[in-house]
């Protein structure tokens, strides 16, 4: 009985260890919903750049790419890799078709690689006199009176009633926050500005006086930086993506990995067949042959785990 008990205990230990190591490696995706993901963006840990990963995730249930900061999570609706710009649509942001009081501030983390881009912020339902709107600890007005026509245009939207304003309310003489800026906490402090809400316009298009046709969103600029972002974008990462791989990194030391979709390996170079010498087991890999997102290098662990389980069943029987 003693040898059987020892074998049983050993089987349990092996089975648990193999299962735990199998779950260490998530899969990398080249898309999230309708958005194409390219370096430095990634779908999860081990994908894209480690500088971006704490802030950017692909929500698997909704297939939605999110930017998460200390003030909340914001859907990303577009990415321009040529201009290093992305566009957010914060859920509490107002538009011409839907206006609402904003329950929380829009904010960015100062340590993140994201900064406000070329957006035009329009403050809504602010306490008069709006011409004297200033930031805390500053006597300088924040509004730009040259954009007063935008203030008049946005107040023609019937949805202003969502801010407890009457239809066609009196036009604010100053409501445009330009250039956009954030306070010391990295937030657009609406409460401090005594405003109920805001909207942000990425483009007026050909209709500067028709808010129904404006493009709404918050534009952010991003920059490359950190351990991986130096020369790898121009060298290793481009080579990886051209070979149908996804740029990623080893979660242990943040070293560069090319995540190969059409093979069963990671590589420190690219996914071409003559680069098998660069194979890495550590990190994130794809396993299309198995029909699952589990790493191929972990497949043997699953088989050994199943064998250990079979032996366990035999011993119990």
C-alpha positions as CSV (number, residue, x, y, z in Angstrom):
1,X,0.0,0.0,0.0
2,X,2.9,2.4,0.8
3,X,4.2,2.4,-2.8
4,X,0.7,2.9,-4.1
5,X,0.2,5.9,-1.8
6,X,3.6,7.4,-2.8
7,X,2.7,6.9,-6.5
8,X,-0.7,8.5,-5.9
9,X,0.8,11.5,-4.2
10,X,3.4,11.9,-6.9
11,X,0.7,11.8,-9.6
12,X,-1.3,14.5,-7.9
13,X,1.7,16.7,-7.6
14,X,2.7,16.3,-11.2
15,X,-0.9,16.8,-12.4
16,X,-1.3,20.1,-10.5
17,X,2.1,21.4,-11.6
18,X,1.5,20.7,-15.2
19,X,-1.9,22.3,-15.2
20,X,-0.5,25.4,-13.5
21,X,2.3,25.8,-16.0
22,X,0.0,25.3,-18.9
23,X,-2.0,28.3,-17.9
24,X,1.0,30.7,-17.8
25,X,0.9,31.5,-21.5
26,X,-2.0,33.5,-23.0
27,X,-2.5,33.6,-26.7
28,X,-1.9,36.7,-28.8
29,X,-4.4,38.0,-31.3
30,X,-3.7,40.3,-34.3
31,X,-7.2,41.8,-34.1
32,X,-9.6,42.9,-31.4
33,X,-13.1,43.2,-32.8
34,X,-12.8,45.4,-36.0
35,X,-9.4,46.9,-34.9
36,X,-6.1,45.6,-36.3
37,X,-3.5,45.2,-33.6
38,X,0.0,46.0,-34.4
39,X,3.0,46.8,-32.2
40,X,3.0,48.4,-29.6
41,X,-0.6,47.4,-29.1
42,X,-1.4,43.8,-27.9
43,X,-4.4,41.7,-26.9
44,X,-3.1,40.8,-23.5
45,X,-0.1,40.0,-21.3
46,X,2.9,39.0,-23.3
47,X,1.5,40.7,-26.5
48,X,2.6,44.0,-28.0
49,X,4.8,46.2,-25.8
50,X,5.1,45.7,-22.0
51,X,5.0,49.5,-21.7
52,X,1.4,49.5,-23.2
53,X,0.1,46.2,-21.7
54,X,-0.9,47.6,-18.3
55,X,-3.2,50.1,-20.0
56,X,-4.4,48.3,-23.1
57,X,-6.5,45.1,-23.1
58,X,-8.9,43.3,-25.4
59,X,-12.1,42.4,-23.6
60,X,-12.8,38.9,-24.8
61,X,-16.5,39.0,-24.1
62,X,-17.3,42.1,-26.2
63,X,-14.2,42.0,-28.5
64,X,-13.5,45.6,-27.5
65,X,-10.1,47.2,-27.1
66,X,-10.0,49.2,-23.9
67,X,-7.7,51.9,-22.4
68,X,-7.8,51.6,-18.6
69,X,-6.6,54.5,-16.4
70,X,-7.1,55.5,-12.7
71,X,-10.5,57.0,-13.7
72,X,-12.0,54.2,-15.7
73,X,-11.9,52.1,-18.8
74,X,-12.5,53.7,-22.2
75,X,-13.3,52.0,-25.5
76,X,-10.8,52.6,-28.3
77,X,-12.6,53.1,-31.6
78,X,-9.7,53.7,-34.0
79,X,-5.9,53.6,-34.2
80,X,-3.7,55.5,-36.6
81,X,-0.3,53.8,-36.7
82,X,1.0,56.4,-39.2
83,X,0.3,59.3,-36.9
84,X,0.6,57.5,-33.5
85,X,-2.9,58.5,-32.6
86,X,-5.9,56.7,-31.2
87,X,-9.5,57.7,-30.5
88,X,-11.5,57.0,-27.4
89,X,-15.3,57.1,-26.9
90,X,-15.7,57.6,-23.1
91,X,-19.2,56.2,-22.1
92,X,-20.0,59.4,-20.1
93,X,-19.0,61.8,-22.9
94,X,-21.9,63.7,-24.5
95,X,-22.7,64.0,-28.2
96,X,-25.3,65.7,-30.2
97,X,-27.6,62.7,-30.0
98,X,-27.0,61.9,-26.4
99,X,-26.2,64.4,-23.6
100,X,-25.9,63.4,-19.9
101,X,-24.3,64.6,-16.7
102,X,-20.8,63.2,-16.4
103,X,-20.5,61.2,-13.2
104,X,-16.7,61.0,-13.2
105,X,-13.7,62.8,-14.6
106,X,-11.9,61.8,-17.7
107,X,-8.3,61.0,-16.8
108,X,-4.9,59.7,-18.0
109,X,-2.1,58.2,-16.0
110,X,1.0,60.4,-16.1
111,X,3.2,57.3,-16.2
112,X,1.5,56.0,-19.3
113,X,2.7,56.6,-22.9
114,X,-0.5,58.5,-23.7
115,X,-1.2,62.2,-23.9
116,X,-4.1,64.3,-25.1
117,X,-4.1,64.7,-28.9
118,X,-5.8,67.2,-31.3
119,X,-9.3,67.1,-29.8
120,X,-11.6,70.1,-29.2
121,X,-13.3,69.9,-25.8
122,X,-16.6,71.6,-25.4
123,X,-17.8,72.1,-21.8
124,X,-21.5,71.8,-21.2
125,X,-24.0,73.3,-18.8
126,X,-21.4,75.3,-16.9
127,X,-22.3,77.9,-14.2
128,X,-22.1,81.4,-15.5
129,X,-20.1,83.5,-16.2
130,X,-18.4,81.0,-18.4
131,X,-16.0,83.7,-19.7
132,X,-14.1,83.4,-16.5
133,X,-13.7,79.6,-16.4
134,X,-10.2,78.9,-14.9
135,X,-8.4,75.8,-13.7
136,X,-7.7,75.4,-10.0
137,X,-4.5,77.2,-8.9
138,X,-4.5,79.3,-12.1
139,X,-5.9,82.7,-12.9
140,X,-5.7,82.1,-16.7
141,X,-9.0,81.6,-18.5
142,X,-9.2,78.2,-20.2
143,X,-11.8,79.0,-22.8
144,X,-11.2,80.1,-26.3
145,X,-13.8,82.7,-27.4
146,X,-12.8,82.3,-31.1
147,X,-14.8,79.0,-31.0
148,X,-18.0,80.6,-29.8
149,X,-19.8,79.3,-32.9
150,X,-19.2,75.7,-31.7
151,X,-20.9,76.6,-28.3
152,X,-23.9,77.9,-30.2
153,X,-24.0,74.9,-32.5
154,X,-23.9,72.2,-29.9
155,X,-26.8,73.8,-28.0
156,X,-29.1,73.4,-31.0
157,X,-29.1,69.6,-30.3
158,X,-32.4,68.5,-28.8
159,X,-30.6,66.2,-26.4
160,X,-29.6,69.2,-24.3
161,X,-32.6,68.3,-22.2
162,X,-30.5,65.4,-20.9
163,X,-28.5,68.0,-19.0
164,X,-31.7,69.6,-17.6
165,X,-31.4,72.4,-20.0
166,X,-34.4,73.8,-22.0
167,X,-34.5,73.4,-25.8
168,X,-32.4,76.1,-27.4
169,X,-30.9,77.4,-24.2
170,X,-28.9,80.6,-24.0
171,X,-25.6,80.2,-25.7
172,X,-22.5,80.1,-23.5
173,X,-20.1,82.9,-24.6
174,X,-17.1,80.7,-23.8
175,X,-17.2,76.9,-23.6
176,X,-14.4,75.5,-25.7
177,X,-11.5,74.1,-23.8
178,X,-8.6,74.7,-26.3
179,X,-6.0,73.5,-26.2
180,X,-7.1,70.6,-24.1
181,X,-5.3,70.1,-20.8
182,X,-5.5,68.1,-17.6
183,X,-5.0,69.0,-14.0
184,X,-2.2,67.8,-11.7
185,X,-4.0,64.5,-11.2
186,X,-4.2,64.0,-14.9
187,X,-8.0,64.6,-15.0
188,X,-10.5,66.9,-16.7
189,X,-12.0,68.2,-13.5
190,X,-15.6,69.0,-14.4
191,X,-16.7,69.6,-10.8
192,X,-13.9,72.1,-10.3
193,X,-14.9,73.8,-13.5
194,X,-18.5,73.8,-12.4
195,X,-19.7,72.1,-15.5
196,X,-22.2,69.2,-15.8
197,X,-20.7,67.5,-18.8
198,X,-18.5,67.7,-21.8
199,X,-18.1,66.6,-25.4
200,X,-15.0,66.2,-27.5
201,X,-14.8,66.6,-31.2
202,X,-12.1,64.9,-33.3
203,X,-13.2,66.5,-36.6
204,X,-15.8,69.0,-37.7
205,X,-15.6,67.7,-41.3
206,X,-17.3,69.8,-43.9
207,X,-20.1,70.9,-41.5
208,X,-18.7,73.2,-38.8
209,X,-22.1,74.4,-37.8
210,X,-23.9,71.0,-37.9
211,X,-23.1,69.1,-34.7
212,X,-25.0,66.0,-36.0
213,X,-22.2,65.5,-38.5
214,X,-19.3,66.1,-36.3
215,X,-16.9,63.2,-35.4
216,X,-16.9,62.8,-31.7
217,X,-14.2,61.3,-29.6
218,X,-11.1,62.0,-27.5
219,X,-7.9,61.8,-29.6
220,X,-4.7,60.7,-27.8
221,X,-1.2,60.7,-29.0
222,X,1.1,57.8,-27.9
223,X,4.8,57.4,-28.0
224,X,7.2,54.5,-28.0
225,X,9.5,54.1,-25.1
226,X,10.9,51.6,-22.6
227,X,13.0,48.5,-23.0
228,X,11.5,47.1,-26.2
229,X,10.5,50.2,-28.1
230,X,14.0,51.4,-29.2
231,X,15.2,49.8,-32.3
232,X,12.9,46.8,-32.3
233,X,10.0,48.6,-34.0
234,X,12.1,49.2,-37.0
235,X,14.0,45.9,-37.0
236,X,12.8,42.8,-35.1
237,X,9.2,43.8,-34.9
238,X,8.8,44.7,-38.5
239,X,10.5,41.5,-39.6
240,X,8.2,39.6,-37.2
241,X,5.0,41.1,-38.6
242,X,6.1,40.7,-42.2
243,X,6.5,37.0,-41.5
244,X,2.9,36.8,-40.3
245,X,3.9,36.9,-36.6
246,X,2.7,39.0,-33.7
247,X,5.2,41.1,-31.7
248,X,5.3,40.2,-28.0
249,X,7.6,39.7,-25.1
250,X,8.7,37.2,-22.5
251,X,6.7,37.9,-19.4
252,X,9.6,36.9,-17.2
253,X,12.2,39.5,-18.4
254,X,10.4,41.5,-21.1
255,X,12.7,40.3,-23.8
256,X,11.4,40.5,-27.4
257,X,9.5,37.5,-28.8
258,X,7.9,37.0,-32.2
259,X,4.7,35.1,-31.6
260,X,4.2,32.8,-34.6
261,X,0.7,32.0,-35.7
262,X,1.5,29.4,-38.3
263,X,3.9,27.3,-36.3
264,X,4.4,25.8,-32.9
265,X,7.1,28.1,-31.6
266,X,8.2,31.5,-30.5
267,X,11.3,33.1,-31.9
268,X,13.6,35.9,-31.1
269,X,13.8,36.7,-34.8
270,X,10.8,36.1,-37.0
271,X,8.5,33.3,-38.2
272,X,10.3,32.3,-41.3
273,X,11.2,28.6,-41.5
274,X,15.0,29.3,-41.4
275,X,14.7,30.9,-38.0
276,X,14.0,27.7,-36.0
277,X,17.3,28.3,-34.3
278,X,15.7,31.2,-32.5
279,X,13.0,29.1,-31.0
280,X,11.9,30.1,-27.5
281,X,9.7,28.1,-25.2
282,X,9.2,30.9,-22.7
283,X,6.5,33.5,-23.6
284,X,3.4,33.4,-25.7
285,X,2.9,31.1,-28.7
286,X,0.0,30.0,-31.0
287,X,-1.1,26.4,-31.6
288,X,-3.4,26.4,-34.6
289,X,-2.9,22.7,-35.2
290,X,-4.5,21.8,-31.9
291,X,-7.5,23.9,-32.6
292,X,-7.1,25.9,-29.4
293,X,-5.3,28.9,-28.1
294,X,-3.1,26.9,-25.8
295,X,0.7,27.2,-26.4
296,X,2.1,24.3,-28.4
297,X,5.1,24.0,-26.2
298,X,2.6,23.2,-23.4
299,X,0.8,20.5,-25.3
300,X,3.2,17.8,-24.0
301,X,2.4,19.0,-20.5
302,X,-1.3,18.3,-21.0
303,X,-0.5,14.8,-22.3
304,X,1.7,14.0,-19.3
305,X,-1.0,15.5,-17.1
306,X,-3.6,13.2,-18.6
307,X,-1.3,10.2,-18.2
308,X,-0.8,11.1,-14.6
309,X,-4.6,11.4,-14.1
310,X,-5.1,8.0,-15.8
311,X,-2.6,6.4,-13.4
312,X,-4.4,8.1,-10.5
313,X,-7.7,6.5,-11.6
314,X,-6.1,3.1,-11.9
315,X,-4.6,3.3,-8.5
316,X,-7.9,4.4,-6.9
317,X,-9.7,1.6,-8.7
